[in-house]
């Protein structure tokens, strides 16, 4: 692959992003990301489904370790979104060399950070299990699952960086191939390792880290084949200015994903007094809700490279048009999913724990309560994506932190004191409503400035 062919590919991509009809372009970019998100959610649920055949305590263990996996993902998204949004703006401004420096910087920093998480996690694995909300009966399952997952941390983070960098350049198909291949492999390996090889919950963990390793190598190949921004060790150039720029795009993702880790820990801790059935129910509802929202997130990710390129090229009218198109589309999709979730809640929970009526009872009510506020989540997510991609770090970080942090964590600490288990079940819908109101105040003024052809201050 010659530098000339790479430059030609980048030039074609620039014209497509800044001149092609907007709505069809977003849909074209969104299809691979929607597929990626759906498959990722399916294989996240696959662990819950297959481990659920081992018992309620094993199901609870997957929920207990979920915050650790969310933390690993949050750091991967920090480096991936931070470098990716910067890359898309630089490509929009036609600064190819600076884009390559940021690509290498985000990638290699993520691998180093992953090794740090691996070492600290292994040293603190026993107290960490209890901190994450494990009961005495869940603890042995959670410990086995967690210590295997930790070995995948370095390349799991790096794979998310590659995925986000590919998407932000508009190469969503290569990003999809990497994630989908790993997801399908995980679904196939789960029953093989858990039941055929009789590895139990450890088999689910081995299936996860092996499938993530395959995804990592396929994404590396995708970077090479895409003729986009390449990652080379000689381009690794960490600096204060570059790290500040990386934080500008990555901090909102770190807030969103990192606080999700803390939020699930608080949720498990709040549910712990009500037994393993409550923790298992919360774990199932969390995975189901993620699956239901994954298509909406994938659709918004189709908007992100369009937003970055056009903001870098100062075509603000295309930024706002794309935003409103995504908001309207996501609301309609989420409304339909909320209705379906409300009607079929007991049946959905029973897929995972059909032999435990208590899990079904708790989970069905929790899912129905979340369906009340679910259509509002699209607005919050699209606001976050817009603000993040135009480098309005402070506003984007507040919106990102709101749903799983600013509101959810206090609700998880306070509401159970008044309404016990029902208070635990109310945490997410109450947080969604408050986040919706907050994001209106933070985003609407920015949209007004953009619609008048101005560039908002970076605050």
Beta strands, then each sheet from edge to edge (+ up, - down):
end
